[in-house]
């Protein structure tokens, strides 16, 4: 995906929810290390058109799966276990 990191982070949230079997859950705790993506999810909107489009997709998936975020928490990149693998495969 060739896109700005903020969009990639938001897409990753959606992909994670789509990929995992969350049928047993009604709410999720979101930990995210990108402050822009965090703000989009918390505010349910963005001044950036592409981020709004992606949030619309995320919102549709949440609605379809009858899910909501119980909490949305910023996580420092150094404490994010997924960062190592994403950087390894992206070449960053």
MOVEN-V498566 format. One record per helix or strand of 2 or more residues. SS is the DSSP state (H for helix, E for strand). FROM is the first residue (numbers start at 0). LEN is the number of residues. Records with the same first field share a line. If there is no record, write none. Layout:
SS=FROM-LEN + FROM-LEN
This chain:
H=4-15 + 34-9 + 48-16 + 76-3 + 80-10
E=26-6 + 67-7
